[in-house]
Amino acid sequence: QMIFNADEAHNIVKEVVIESVLGKADYNHNKVNQWTAAIVEQSLTHLVKLGKTYKYIVTCAVMQRSGAGLHTASSCFWDTTTDGTCTVRWENRTMNCIVNVFAVAIIL
Amino acid sequence: GCKFDAGQVQQVLEGALASALGTMVYSPQGSAPLAQSLAELLRSQAKEVVPPRYKLVCHVLLGQQGQQSLLVASRALWDPESDSFASATFSNTSLFAVATVHGVYFE
C-alpha cells in the first residue's frame, strides 16, 4: 500500500526548487510569471522522478511583502490512506512564497 | 460517464465566495479559520455538481487587501482527457480570496 511521503516532497520543493528559482532575488512584478511557472514545473518534474504512481497537483503563490496578511487553506475529497499533501512556506526580505503539493494515487 | 464541467464548477465557486464573503472584513485572528471553513464549504458545494468517481482538491487563498501584488499559479500531472480544474476570485475593500478546485478522475 502506497503512502505519500510528505517530508520527501517538502525537501525537494524547498531546497531544490524554490531556492534555485527565487534564491536571492527581490520581488519583481515583471518576473513573477516566469518564477511561478518555473517553480511549479520544476516541482512536478522532480516529483515525477520519484517514480511513484501518483497524479500530482502543485500550486504556487508568490506575494510581495508589504505587511498585509495572507492565509491559505485546502480541503480534499480523496482516499486518506494513499493520498496526501504538503505545504512549503518560503520567504526572503521582499517576498513570500507558498507552494502546495497534492498527490492523488492511481491504480494501474 | 460525465466529465468535470469547469464552467459549472466556476459558477458554483463564484456564487459561494460572494455569498460567504460579501461584506466580510479582514482580521488576522478570524481569517485563518475562515479560510479553512471556506475551503471545506467550496469543496462540498463543488462535490454536488461534479460526476462520481472524481477526487477533489480545493485550495483557498485569503488575504488582506493592501498595496501588494500577488500571483497564483498551478500545474498538474494528470490525464487531460478526464481531469480539469476551475478557479474563482473575490475581492472587496478589505480582503481578497482566490479559490481553485482540481478534479482528478479515479479509475
Backbone of each chain as ProteinMPNN parsed JSONL, in Angstrom:
{"seq_chain_A": "QMIFNADEAHNIVKEVVIESVLGKADYNHNKVNQWTAAIVEQSLTHLVKLGKTYKYIVTCAVMQRSGAGLHTASSCFWDTTTDGTCTVRWENRTMNCIVNVFAVAIIL", "coords_chain_A": {"N_chain_A": [[0.866, -1.204, 0.0], [0.65, 2.109, -0.953], [2.044, 5.099, 0.474], [1.928, 8.603, 0.767], [4.901, 10.409, 0.817], [5.422, 13.004, 2.626], [7.513, 14.487, 3.766], [9.674, 14.049, 2.105], [8.786, 15.251, -0.257], [8.495, 17.864, 0.626], [11.115, 18.61, 1.169], [12.298, 18.453, -1.375], [10.893, 20.443, -2.79], [11.401, 22.795, -1.272], [14.289, 22.985, -0.806], [15.443, 22.318, -3.26], [13.904, 23.41, -5.42], [12.504, 26.026, -4.918], [14.527, 27.557, -3.75], [16.405, 27.637, -5.802], [15.064, 29.005, -7.799], [13.993, 31.431, -6.728], [15.841, 32.22, -4.813], [18.101, 34.667, -4.148], [16.673, 36.745, -5.163], [14.889, 39.869, -5.597], [11.514, 40.983, -5.085], [9.84, 41.209, -8.125], [7.687, 42.511, -10.299], [7.573, 42.028, -13.043], [8.828, 39.644, -13.354], [7.511, 37.723, -11.969], [5.618, 36.01, -13.2], [7.222, 34.202, -14.739], [8.698, 33.085, -12.689], [6.806, 31.762, -10.978], [5.836, 29.911, -12.805], [8.171, 28.45, -13.348], [8.699, 27.379, -10.815], [6.444, 25.659, -10.316], [6.639, 23.917, -12.515], [9.243, 22.774, -12.266], [8.98, 21.579, -9.769], [7.034, 19.621, -10.308], [8.441, 18.057, -12.177], [10.539, 17.029, -10.589], [9.061, 15.583, -8.721], [7.857, 13.631, -10.279], [10.067, 12.172, -10.946], [10.431, 10.607, -8.729], [9.111, 8.371, -9.229], [6.667, 7.244, -8.42], [3.288, 5.917, -8.517], [1.412, 8.292, -8.872], [-0.935, 10.95, -9.41], [-0.278, 14.386, -9.699], [-0.826, 17.618, -8.198], [0.244, 20.854, -8.223], [0.458, 23.906, -6.565], [1.331, 27.361, -6.572], [1.97, 30.326, -4.848], [3.061, 33.614, -5.037], [3.905, 36.369, -3.193], [4.261, 39.852, -2.703], [6.043, 41.319, -0.067], [4.415, 43.282, 2.099], [3.358, 43.788, 4.459], [0.745, 43.046, 4.562], [-1.71, 40.58, 5.453], [-1.868, 37.006, 4.809], [-3.625, 34.033, 4.17], [-3.779, 30.505, 3.625], [-5.8, 27.697, 2.723], [-6.908, 24.312, 2.454], [-9.104, 21.775, 1.204], [-9.8, 18.408, 0.798], [-11.222, 15.789, -1.193], [-10.731, 12.573, -1.06], [-8.772, 9.498, -1.029], [-7.795, 8.809, 2.043], [-5.882, 7.014, 2.91], [-3.96, 6.603, 0.963], [-3.499, 9.014, -0.371], [-2.048, 12.335, -0.254], [-0.751, 15.502, 1.076], [1.486, 18.341, 0.988], [2.763, 21.346, 2.365], [4.764, 24.082, 1.555], [6.47, 26.741, 2.935], [8.109, 29.716, 2.166], [10.363, 32.437, 2.409], [11.861, 35.631, 1.696], [13.57, 38.717, 2.031], [11.917, 40.417, 0.53], [9.705, 39.061, -0.509], [7.025, 36.574, -0.218], [6.534, 33.057, -0.509], [4.361, 30.448, -1.204], [3.972, 27.05, -1.55], [1.935, 24.391, -2.557], [1.645, 20.904, -2.541], [-0.218, 18.344, -3.92], [-0.947, 14.962, -3.833], [-2.351, 12.372, -5.604], [-3.353, 9.108, -5.558], [-3.083, 6.596, -8.118], [-4.415, 3.673, -9.603], [-2.847, 1.126, -11.236]], "CA_chain_A": [[0.0, 0.0, 0.0], [1.481, 3.306, -1.061], [1.724, 6.261, 1.309], [2.617, 9.781, 0.264], [5.977, 10.843, 1.701], [5.348, 14.465, 2.632], [8.821, 15.081, 4.091], [10.498, 13.983, 0.909], [8.286, 16.268, -1.184], [8.786, 19.171, 1.23], [12.537, 18.848, 0.966], [12.54, 18.696, -2.787], [10.354, 21.737, -3.195], [12.041, 23.925, -0.596], [15.734, 23.107, -1.011], [15.87, 22.203, -4.647], [13.203, 24.223, -6.399], [12.288, 27.447, -4.615], [15.827, 28.197, -3.509], [17.115, 27.898, -7.055], [14.325, 29.955, -8.642], [13.857, 32.751, -6.096], [17.124, 32.469, -4.159], [18.361, 35.983, -3.577], [16.021, 37.769, -5.976], [13.932, 40.762, -4.962], [10.228, 40.918, -5.77], [9.854, 41.94, -9.392], [6.395, 42.247, -10.914], [7.739, 41.536, -14.407], [9.4, 38.296, -13.383], [6.714, 36.794, -11.165], [5.026, 34.983, -14.044], [8.143, 33.115, -15.077], [9.102, 32.42, -11.455], [5.808, 30.792, -10.53], [5.803, 28.829, -13.788], [9.359, 27.628, -13.143], [8.565, 26.638, -9.56], [5.513, 24.54, -10.43], [7.134, 22.936, -13.481], [10.376, 22.031, -11.701], [8.468, 20.725, -8.691], [6.402, 18.466, -10.936], [9.476, 17.213, -12.773], [11.225, 16.296, -9.523], [8.139, 14.638, -8.093], [7.684, 12.515, -11.198], [11.285, 11.343, -10.897], [10.339, 9.682, -7.607], [8.658, 7.121, -9.826], [5.506, 6.618, -7.78], [2.095, 6.03, -9.358], [0.532, 9.333, -8.361], [-1.189, 12.17, -10.163], [0.131, 15.487, -8.821], [-1.296, 18.985, -8.43], [1.14, 21.745, -7.496], [0.077, 25.308, -6.688], [2.353, 28.255, -6.043], [1.564, 31.722, -4.731], [4.169, 34.494, -4.677], [3.343, 37.656, -2.797], [5.16, 40.906, -2.29], [5.908, 41.562, 1.382], [4.071, 44.682, 2.341], [2.699, 43.866, 5.76], [-0.618, 42.505, 4.505], [-1.815, 39.194, 5.888], [-2.303, 36.037, 3.807], [-3.892, 32.691, 4.691], [-4.253, 29.558, 2.628], [-6.389, 26.503, 3.315], [-7.402, 23.422, 1.413], [-9.964, 20.694, 1.639], [-9.73, 17.426, -0.282], [-12.072, 14.616, -1.158], [-9.883, 11.542, -1.662], [-8.523, 8.313, -0.219], [-6.816, 9.281, 3.034], [-4.811, 6.052, 3.193], [-2.906, 6.657, -0.052], [-3.277, 10.354, -0.908], [-1.531, 13.253, 0.757], [-0.397, 16.853, 0.664], [2.453, 19.025, 1.828], [2.801, 22.784, 2.109], [6.089, 24.645, 1.786], [6.472, 28.204, 3.063], [9.453, 30.251, 1.967], [10.326, 33.893, 2.275], [13.098, 36.376, 1.861], [13.322, 40.079, 2.501], [10.908, 41.161, -0.221], [8.531, 38.307, -0.926], [6.618, 35.301, 0.371], [6.157, 32.059, -1.499], [3.709, 29.275, -0.613], [3.753, 26.006, -2.547], [1.19, 23.231, -2.081], [1.716, 19.719, -3.391], [-1.267, 17.367, -3.645], [-0.646, 13.719, -4.541], [-3.541, 11.536, -5.672], [-2.904, 7.802, -6.031], [-3.813, 5.933, -9.183], [-4.221, 2.224, -9.594], [-2.531, 0.716, -12.615]], "C_chain_A": [[0.886, 1.233, 0.0], [1.061, 4.367, -0.058], [2.515, 7.434, 0.766], [3.661, 10.244, 1.27], [6.082, 12.368, 1.669], [6.7, 15.116, 2.901], [9.716, 15.143, 2.875], [10.092, 15.093, -0.078], [8.638, 17.663, -0.683], [10.23, 19.571, 0.971], [12.861, 19.229, -0.465], [12.097, 20.103, -3.169], [11.135, 22.878, -2.57], [13.512, 24.065, -0.983], [16.121, 23.134, -2.467], [15.222, 23.252, -5.539], [13.146, 25.707, -6.045], [13.61, 28.183, -4.46], [16.508, 28.534, -4.826], [16.389, 28.927, -7.921], [14.318, 31.359, -8.027], [15.123, 33.201, -5.386], [17.275, 33.85, -3.544], [17.662, 37.096, -4.364], [15.127, 38.653, -5.129], [12.632, 40.688, -5.747], [10.267, 41.789, -7.021], [8.59, 41.563, -10.159], [6.532, 41.647, -12.312], [8.24, 40.103, -14.462], [8.507, 37.26, -12.706], [6.104, 35.677, -11.998], [5.985, 33.845, -14.337], [8.628, 32.392, -13.823], [8.089, 31.365, -11.028], [5.73, 29.624, -11.503], [6.982, 27.887, -13.562], [9.225, 26.789, -11.874], [7.62, 25.453, -9.717], [6.034, 23.49, -11.408], [8.281, 22.114, -12.906], [9.93, 21.112, -10.573], [7.866, 19.463, -9.275], [7.452, 17.501, -11.489], [10.175, 16.382, -11.713], [10.328, 15.257, -8.88], [7.966, 13.401, -8.975], [8.881, 11.574, -11.145], [11.273, 10.368, -9.733], [9.761, 8.342, -8.064], [7.459, 6.453, -9.185], [4.257, 6.834, -8.644], [1.086, 6.997, -8.753], [0.246, 10.352, -9.449], [-0.83, 13.292, -9.197], [-0.549, 16.786, -9.208], [-0.395, 19.87, -7.588], [0.651, 23.178, -7.678], [1.161, 26.159, -6.042], [1.804, 29.664, -5.981], [2.781, 32.53, -4.315], [3.581, 35.859, -4.366], [4.42, 38.616, -2.329], [4.976, 41.163, -0.803], [5.627, 43.028, 1.644], [3.364, 44.819, 3.672], [1.294, 43.309, 5.745], [-0.622, 41.048, 4.89], [-2.277, 38.294, 4.757], [-2.507, 34.689, 4.464], [-4.203, 31.769, 3.531], [-4.808, 28.341, 3.343], [-6.791, 25.591, 2.17], [-8.22, 22.308, 2.022], [-10.013, 19.694, 0.5], [-10.657, 16.249, -0.072], [-11.28, 13.521, -1.844], [-9.73, 10.357, -0.735], [-7.426, 8.647, 0.79], [-5.707, 8.278, 3.326], [-3.666, 6.184, 2.183], [-2.541, 8.073, -0.493], [-2.779, 11.294, 0.176], [-1.146, 14.601, 0.181], [0.749, 17.361, 1.519], [2.517, 20.484, 1.398], [4.183, 23.311, 2.451], [5.973, 26.16, 1.839], [7.902, 28.679, 2.957], [9.351, 31.742, 1.921], [11.736, 34.445, 2.272], [12.7, 37.801, 2.233], [12.13, 40.758, 1.806], [9.681, 40.373, -0.649], [8.299, 37.007, -0.151], [6.274, 34.34, -0.747], [5.522, 30.884, -0.762], [3.454, 28.277, -1.731], [2.993, 24.865, -1.899], [1.358, 22.098, -3.062], [0.598, 18.786, -2.964], [-0.962, 16.129, -4.473], [-1.842, 12.785, -4.444], [-3.164, 10.207, -6.294], [-3.747, 7.297, -7.184], [-3.496, 4.445, -9.129], [-3.97, 1.791, -11.034], [-3.007, -0.702, -12.885]], "O_chain_A": [[1.764, 1.38, 0.85], [-0.125, 4.523, 0.231], [3.661, 7.267, 0.348], [3.347, 10.449, 2.442], [6.741, 12.943, 0.802], [7.009, 16.168, 2.341], [10.415, 16.127, 2.635], [10.942, 15.776, -0.65], [9.03, 18.534, -1.46], [10.526, 20.708, 0.604], [13.59, 20.185, -0.732], [12.844, 20.853, -3.796], [11.496, 23.831, -3.26], [13.94, 25.128, -1.434], [17.015, 23.877, -2.87], [15.904, 23.911, -6.324], [13.672, 26.547, -6.776], [13.787, 29.288, -4.973], [17.121, 29.594, -4.957], [17.025, 29.644, -8.693], [14.598, 32.346, -8.706], [15.447, 34.388, -5.352], [16.644, 34.16, -2.533], [18.028, 38.264, -4.238], [14.659, 38.241, -4.067], [12.638, 40.368, -6.936], [10.673, 42.95, -6.977], [8.446, 40.428, -10.614], [5.695, 40.844, -12.724], [8.1, 39.424, -15.479], [8.724, 36.057, -12.853], [6.072, 34.525, -11.564], [5.631, 32.673, -14.207], [8.94, 31.203, -13.884], [8.45, 30.221, -10.751], [5.575, 28.477, -11.085], [6.817, 26.668, -13.581], [9.598, 25.616, -11.863], [7.954, 24.346, -9.295], [5.887, 22.294, -11.159], [8.295, 20.891, -13.04], [10.438, 19.999, -10.434], [8.146, 18.361, -8.804], [7.364, 16.289, -11.294], [10.387, 15.183, -11.894], [10.784, 14.168, -8.531], [7.934, 12.273, -8.484], [8.745, 10.358, -11.278], [12.027, 9.395, -9.74], [9.899, 7.323, -7.387], [7.237, 5.255, -9.364], [4.173, 7.801, -9.402], [0.06, 6.597, -8.203], [1.087, 10.593, -10.314], [-1.055, 13.161, -7.994], [-0.818, 17.035, -10.383], [-0.277, 19.669, -6.379], [0.45, 23.625, -8.807], [1.821, 25.736, -5.093], [1.231, 30.151, -6.956], [3.461, 32.178, -3.351], [2.85, 36.433, -5.173], [5.367, 38.229, -1.645], [3.841, 41.217, -0.329], [6.478, 43.894, 1.44], [2.823, 45.883, 3.975], [0.699, 43.114, 6.805], [0.367, 40.348, 4.674], [-2.985, 38.736, 3.852], [-1.659, 34.241, 5.235], [-4.823, 32.189, 2.553], [-4.353, 27.987, 4.43], [-6.992, 26.049, 1.045], [-8.056, 21.946, 3.188], [-10.243, 20.077, -0.647], [-10.858, 15.773, 1.046], [-11.157, 13.52, -3.068], [-10.472, 10.223, 0.238], [-6.256, 8.755, 0.423], [-4.695, 8.64, 3.926], [-2.516, 5.902, 2.522], [-1.419, 8.318, -0.936], [-3.041, 11.094, 1.362], [-1.203, 14.82, -1.029], [0.966, 16.883, 2.632], [2.347, 20.811, 0.223], [4.714, 23.016, 3.522], [5.449, 26.788, 0.919], [8.803, 28.117, 3.58], [8.351, 32.278, 1.443], [12.673, 33.822, 2.772], [11.587, 38.033, 2.705], [11.426, 41.567, 2.411], [8.705, 40.965, -1.11], [9.2, 36.435, 0.463], [5.784, 34.746, -1.801], [6.093, 30.38, 0.206], [2.811, 28.597, -2.731], [3.356, 24.415, -0.812], [1.233, 22.289, -4.272], [0.471, 18.468, -1.782], [-0.743, 16.229, -5.68], [-2.293, 12.445, -3.35], [-2.704, 10.168, -7.436], [-4.955, 7.527, -7.238], [-2.434, 4.033, -8.663], [-4.774, 2.054, -11.929], [-2.827, -1.213, -13.99]]}, "seq_chain_B": "GCKFDAGQVQQVLEGALASALGTMVYSPQGSAPLAQSLAELLRSQAKEVVPPRYKLVCHVLLGQQGQQSLLVASRALWDPESDSFASATFSNTSLFAVATVHGVYFE", "coords_chain_B": {"N_chain_B": [[-19.349, 7.847, -18.541], [-19.976, 11.139, -17.144], [-18.102, 14.252, -17.573], [-15.799, 16.365, -15.723], [-17.129, 19.47, -15.314], [-15.882, 22.398, -15.961], [-16.81, 25.036, -16.294], [-19.266, 25.055, -14.977], [-18.508, 24.42, -12.356], [-16.938, 26.626, -11.797], [-18.874, 28.638, -11.691], [-20.292, 27.838, -9.451], [-18.317, 28.193, -7.503], [-17.869, 30.967, -7.646], [-20.355, 32.008, -6.872], [-20.571, 30.943, -4.273], [-18.349, 32.093, -2.967], [-18.964, 34.831, -3.113], [-21.332, 34.97, -1.607], [-20.482, 34.034, 0.851], [-18.42, 35.767, 1.634], [-19.124, 38.408, 1.002], [-19.614, 41.228, 2.673], [-17.571, 40.906, 4.413], [-14.944, 41.637, 6.751], [-11.386, 41.861, 6.834], [-9.552, 40.115, 9.316], [-6.791, 39.38, 11.421], [-6.925, 37.236, 13.3], [-9.398, 36.071, 12.809], [-9.351, 35.33, 10.13], [-7.847, 33.047, 9.532], [-9.251, 30.64, 10.47], [-11.484, 31.175, 8.924], [-10.604, 30.88, 6.293], [-10.119, 28.139, 6.252], [-12.701, 27.082, 6.738], [-13.991, 28.028, 4.523], [-12.659, 26.626, 2.483], [-13.56, 24.04, 3.009], [-16.311, 24.379, 2.68], [-16.516, 25.15, -0.049], [-15.448, 22.9, -1.233], [-17.373, 20.957, -0.61], [-19.603, 22.006, -1.911], [-18.767, 21.993, -4.546], [-18.53, 19.27, -4.93], [-21.143, 18.469, -5.211], [-21.866, 19.129, -7.813], [-20.175, 17.778, -9.414], [-19.348, 14.868, -11.363], [-19.618, 11.379, -10.258], [-16.842, 9.351, -8.967], [-14.775, 11.189, -9.054], [-11.928, 12.572, -7.564], [-11.39, 15.312, -5.404], [-9.567, 18.375, -5.072], [-9.477, 21.149, -3.181], [-8.508, 24.466, -2.957], [-7.832, 27.382, -1.13], [-7.044, 30.828, -1.039], [-6.682, 33.461, 1.131], [-6.533, 36.851, 1.679], [-5.325, 40.023, 2.978], [-6.444, 43.107, 1.786], [-4.218, 45.141, 0.337], [-1.413, 47.103, -0.563], [-0.095, 45.335, -2.052], [1.081, 42.977, -4.489], [0.013, 39.955, -6.003], [0.527, 36.679, -7.228], [-0.865, 33.697, -8.387], [-0.168, 30.378, -9.267], [-0.615, 27.203, -10.926], [0.224, 23.794, -11.633], [-0.386, 20.614, -13.102], [0.095, 17.073, -13.029], [-1.512, 14.923, -14.843], [-4.363, 13.207, -16.286], [-5.305, 14.572, -19.138], [-7.634, 14.098, -20.549], [-9.683, 13.471, -18.801], [-9.338, 14.921, -16.453], [-9.517, 18.1, -14.75], [-9.76, 21.648, -13.864], [-11.154, 24.365, -11.904], [-11.411, 27.874, -11.255], [-11.909, 30.746, -9.104], [-12.288, 34.196, -8.176], [-12.543, 36.649, -5.539], [-13.121, 39.912, -4.314], [-13.162, 42.606, -1.935], [-13.182, 45.82, -0.341], [-11.653, 45.252, 1.824], [-10.583, 42.642, 1.885], [-9.316, 39.827, -0.093], [-9.957, 36.925, -2.086], [-8.859, 33.816, -3.45], [-9.9, 30.999, -5.112], [-9.463, 27.566, -5.956], [-10.48, 24.579, -7.581], [-9.468, 21.369, -8.177], [-10.176, 18.598, -10.214], [-9.811, 15.165, -10.202], [-9.904, 12.225, -11.995], [-10.793, 9.017, -10.866], [-9.967, 5.833, -11.626]], "CA_chain_B": [[-19.974, 8.765, -17.585], [-19.825, 12.557, -17.484], [-16.79, 14.789, -17.228], [-15.703, 17.54, -14.858], [-17.563, 20.657, -16.049], [-15.165, 23.509, -15.337], [-17.63, 26.248, -16.28], [-20.288, 24.941, -13.938], [-17.848, 24.49, -11.049], [-16.522, 28.023, -11.574], [-20.05, 29.41, -11.272], [-20.578, 27.46, -8.064], [-17.298, 28.828, -6.661], [-18.093, 32.423, -7.603], [-21.537, 32.262, -6.054], [-20.3, 30.625, -2.873], [-17.419, 33.09, -2.42], [-19.653, 36.112, -2.943], [-22.291, 34.96, -0.501], [-19.803, 33.806, 2.135], [-17.529, 36.861, 1.998], [-19.886, 39.651, 0.877], [-19.093, 42.444, 3.296], [-16.657, 40.487, 5.473], [-13.751, 42.466, 6.936], [-10.223, 41.037, 7.161], [-8.971, 40.226, 10.658], [-5.731, 38.368, 11.492], [-7.319, 36.038, 14.042], [-10.569, 35.414, 12.229], [-9.213, 34.895, 8.742], [-7.291, 31.69, 9.386], [-10.353, 29.674, 10.467], [-12.402, 31.462, 7.816], [-10.043, 30.259, 5.084], [-10.33, 26.681, 6.346], [-14.112, 26.719, 6.574], [-14.309, 28.308, 3.123], [-12.152, 25.516, 1.671], [-14.452, 22.906, 3.19], [-17.608, 24.712, 2.075], [-16.402, 25.117, -1.505], [-15.23, 21.524, -1.647], [-18.623, 20.197, -0.572], [-20.507, 22.515, -2.935], [-18.28, 21.521, -5.84], [-18.821, 17.83, -4.984], [-22.523, 18.249, -5.634], [-22.072, 19.284, -9.255], [-19.153, 17.015, -10.127], [-19.767, 13.472, -11.507], [-18.981, 10.459, -9.301], [-15.512, 8.84, -9.256], [-13.782, 12.255, -9.109], [-11.337, 13.052, -6.317], [-11.332, 16.779, -5.497], [-8.633, 19.136, -4.258], [-9.946, 22.525, -3.162], [-7.478, 25.291, -2.354], [-8.306, 28.762, -0.971], [-6.096, 31.833, -0.547], [-7.449, 34.592, 1.644], [-5.548, 37.825, 2.111], [-5.719, 41.388, 3.291], [-6.328, 43.987, 0.626], [-3.237, 46.179, 0.672], [-0.792, 47.661, -1.763], [0.799, 44.335, -2.59], [0.74, 42.249, -5.693], [0.031, 38.523, -5.731], [0.27, 35.833, -8.383], [-1.065, 32.289, -8.033], [-0.056, 29.518, -10.446], [-0.62, 25.778, -10.599], [0.434, 22.851, -12.726], [-0.731, 19.29, -12.633], [0.452, 15.928, -13.85], [-2.732, 14.136, -14.772], [-4.887, 12.762, -17.555], [-6.049, 15.733, -19.625], [-8.944, 13.709, -21.083], [-10.727, 13.398, -17.782], [-9.104, 15.784, -15.301], [-9.569, 19.532, -15.038], [-9.861, 22.463, -12.659], [-11.887, 25.623, -12.057], [-10.996, 28.804, -10.209], [-12.71, 31.965, -9.0], [-11.73, 35.163, -7.228], [-13.48, 37.587, -4.932], [-12.441, 40.931, -3.515], [-13.87, 43.813, -1.53], [-12.183, 46.826, 0.036], [-10.84, 44.815, 2.958], [-9.883, 41.387, 1.661], [-9.488, 39.184, -1.399], [-9.867, 35.468, -1.975], [-8.685, 33.071, -4.7], [-10.249, 29.6, -4.849], [-9.359, 26.654, -7.101], [-10.868, 23.19, -7.344], [-8.959, 20.458, -9.196], [-10.901, 17.329, -10.181], [-8.97, 14.093, -10.734], [-10.733, 11.033, -12.158], [-10.234, 7.824, -10.232], [-10.428, 4.65, -12.367]], "C_chain_B": [[-19.774, 10.194, -18.03], [-18.44, 13.054, -17.08], [-16.933, 15.997, -16.314], [-16.07, 18.778, -15.684], [-16.992, 21.908, -15.4], [-16.015, 24.767, -15.239], [-18.64, 26.221, -15.152], [-19.664, 25.074, -12.55], [-17.418, 25.923, -10.757], [-17.691, 28.866, -11.101], [-20.391, 29.123, -9.821], [-19.61, 28.175, -7.122], [-17.559, 30.322, -6.521], [-19.27, 32.76, -6.709], [-21.256, 32.049, -4.58], [-19.375, 31.65, -2.229], [-18.139, 34.393, -2.136], [-20.593, 36.078, -1.748], [-21.617, 34.742, 0.843], [-19.014, 35.025, 2.58], [-18.156, 38.239, 1.909], [-19.227, 40.885, 1.458], [-18.128, 42.123, 4.433], [-15.433, 41.403, 5.531], [-12.586, 41.573, 7.335], [-9.827, 41.222, 8.62], [-7.949, 39.115, 10.804], [-6.181, 37.09, 12.198], [-8.44, 35.304, 13.342], [-10.336, 34.808, 10.864], [-8.649, 33.496, 8.58], [-8.401, 30.641, 9.437], [-11.343, 29.903, 9.328], [-11.909, 30.805, 6.537], [-10.307, 28.762, 5.099], [-11.787, 26.331, 6.114], [-14.572, 27.006, 5.145], [-13.884, 27.144, 2.235], [-13.102, 24.327, 1.774], [-15.807, 23.148, 2.535], [-17.554, 24.578, 0.562], [-16.227, 23.691, -2.001], [-16.539, 20.76, -1.647], [-19.611, 20.703, -1.614], [-20.072, 22.051, -4.326], [-18.634, 20.047, -6.015], [-20.219, 17.567, -5.506], [-22.718, 18.354, -7.134], [-21.075, 18.488, -10.079], [-19.585, 15.545, -10.225], [-19.068, 12.569, -10.493], [-17.622, 9.985, -9.81], [-14.471, 9.946, -9.443], [-13.271, 12.552, -7.712], [-11.184, 14.562, -6.483], [-10.264, 17.369, -4.583], [-9.078, 20.589, -4.327], [-8.947, 23.371, -2.381], [-7.966, 26.733, -2.3], [-7.186, 29.65, -0.456], [-6.916, 33.02, -0.105], [-6.461, 35.616, 2.153], [-6.134, 39.188, 2.346], [-5.507, 42.25, 2.06], [-5.366, 45.109, 0.999], [-2.655, 46.745, -0.596], [0.057, 46.609, -2.464], [0.217, 43.669, -3.815], [0.845, 40.766, -5.377], [-0.222, 37.757, -7.012], [0.156, 34.393, -7.921], [-0.98, 31.458, -9.297], [-0.183, 28.075, -10.0], [-0.354, 24.968, -11.849], [0.03, 21.496, -12.204], [-0.22, 18.242, -13.594], [-0.744, 15.013, -13.764], [-3.149, 13.668, -16.141], [-5.77, 13.88, -18.122], [-7.415, 15.39, -20.228], [-10.023, 13.814, -20.029], [-10.583, 14.435, -16.671], [-9.105, 17.259, -15.688], [-9.631, 20.322, -13.733], [-10.694, 23.699, -12.978], [-11.406, 26.568, -10.967], [-11.859, 30.058, -10.241], [-12.043, 32.904, -8.006], [-12.834, 36.054, -6.691], [-12.664, 38.669, -4.256], [-13.409, 42.03, -3.103], [-12.805, 44.77, -1.015], [-11.246, 46.328, 1.127], [-10.041, 43.55, 2.709], [-10.092, 40.889, 0.236], [-9.383, 37.689, -1.176], [-9.699, 34.863, -3.363], [-8.975, 31.616, -4.366], [-10.047, 28.775, -6.112], [-9.826, 25.277, -6.668], [-10.309, 22.37, -8.496], [-9.727, 19.153, -9.072], [-10.082, 16.264, -10.889], [-9.791, 12.818, -10.793], [-10.031, 9.801, -11.591], [-10.81, 6.609, -10.9], [-11.115, 3.635, -11.451]], "O_chain_B": [[-19.433, 10.436, -19.188], [-17.707, 12.384, -16.354], [-18.013, 16.567, -16.152], [-15.383, 19.094, -16.655], [-17.535, 22.418, -14.421], [-15.962, 25.485, -14.24], [-18.851, 27.217, -14.46], [-20.209, 25.748, -11.676], [-17.514, 26.388, -9.621], [-17.536, 29.71, -10.219], [-20.732, 30.025, -9.056], [-20.012, 28.697, -6.081], [-17.481, 30.877, -5.425], [-19.201, 33.676, -5.89], [-21.646, 32.857, -3.737], [-19.582, 32.038, -1.079], [-17.966, 34.995, -1.076], [-20.654, 37.029, -0.968], [-22.115, 35.207, 1.869], [-18.936, 35.301, 3.777], [-17.773, 39.146, 2.649], [-18.386, 41.514, 0.817], [-17.89, 42.955, 5.309], [-14.949, 41.882, 4.506], [-12.771, 40.623, 8.096], [-9.769, 42.349, 9.112], [-8.204, 37.998, 10.355], [-5.86, 35.988, 11.754], [-8.448, 34.075, 13.279], [-11.036, 33.875, 10.47], [-8.941, 32.825, 7.59], [-8.49, 29.817, 8.527], [-11.96, 28.963, 8.827], [-12.698, 30.238, 5.781], [-10.676, 28.182, 4.078], [-12.09, 25.392, 5.379], [-15.441, 26.311, 4.618], [-14.628, 26.718, 1.351], [-13.415, 23.682, 0.773], [-16.381, 22.252, 1.916], [-18.435, 23.969, -0.045], [-16.77, 23.307, -3.037], [-16.806, 19.994, -2.573], [-20.385, 19.913, -2.154], [-20.909, 21.752, -5.178], [-18.994, 19.617, -7.111], [-20.459, 16.558, -6.169], [-23.633, 17.739, -7.683], [-21.122, 18.518, -11.309], [-20.139, 15.016, -9.261], [-18.041, 12.948, -9.93], [-17.293, 10.202, -10.977], [-13.381, 9.67, -9.945], [-14.054, 12.76, -6.784], [-10.882, 15.038, -7.577], [-10.082, 16.913, -3.454], [-9.062, 21.197, -5.397], [-8.584, 23.021, -1.258], [-8.458, 27.259, -3.298], [-6.459, 29.268, 0.461], [-7.743, 33.533, -0.859], [-5.619, 35.285, 2.988], [-7.27, 39.479, 1.973], [-4.493, 42.124, 1.374], [-5.661, 45.927, 1.87], [-3.35, 46.851, -1.606], [0.836, 46.932, -3.361], [-0.969, 43.789, -4.123], [1.68, 40.364, -4.566], [-1.087, 38.135, -7.803], [0.988, 33.918, -7.147], [-1.631, 31.773, -10.293], [0.099, 27.745, -8.848], [-0.66, 25.387, -12.965], [0.092, 21.246, -11.001], [-0.111, 18.471, -14.799], [-0.975, 14.389, -12.729], [-2.352, 13.729, -17.077], [-6.873, 14.103, -17.624], [-8.256, 16.271, -20.403], [-11.153, 14.203, -20.326], [-11.564, 14.795, -16.021], [-8.742, 17.621, -16.807], [-9.565, 19.753, -12.644], [-10.916, 24.042, -14.14], [-11.036, 26.127, -9.879], [-12.46, 30.391, -11.262], [-11.325, 32.466, -7.108], [-13.899, 36.198, -7.291], [-11.616, 38.378, -3.68], [-14.355, 42.345, -3.826], [-11.618, 44.536, -1.244], [-10.176, 46.897, 1.341], [-8.947, 43.388, 3.249], [-10.898, 41.42, -0.528], [-8.79, 37.238, -0.195], [-10.306, 35.322, -4.33], [-8.375, 31.055, -3.449], [-10.405, 29.208, -7.207], [-9.597, 24.858, -5.534], [-10.625, 22.629, -9.657], [-9.917, 18.646, -7.967], [-9.701, 16.438, -12.047], [-10.319, 12.369, -9.775], [-8.84, 9.582, -11.811], [-12.007, 6.348, -10.778], [-11.56, 2.586, -11.917]]}, "name": "protein", "num_of_chains": 2, "seq": "QMIFNADEAHNIVKEVVIESVLGKADYNHNKVNQWTAAIVEQSLTHLVKLGKTYKYIVTCAVMQRSGAGLHTASSCFWDTTTDGTCTVRWENRTMNCIVNVFAVAIILGCKFDAGQVQQVLEGALASALGTMVYSPQGSAPLAQSLAELLRSQAKEVVPPRYKLVCHVLLGQQGQQSLLVASRALWDPESDSFASATFSNTSLFAVATVHGVYFE"}
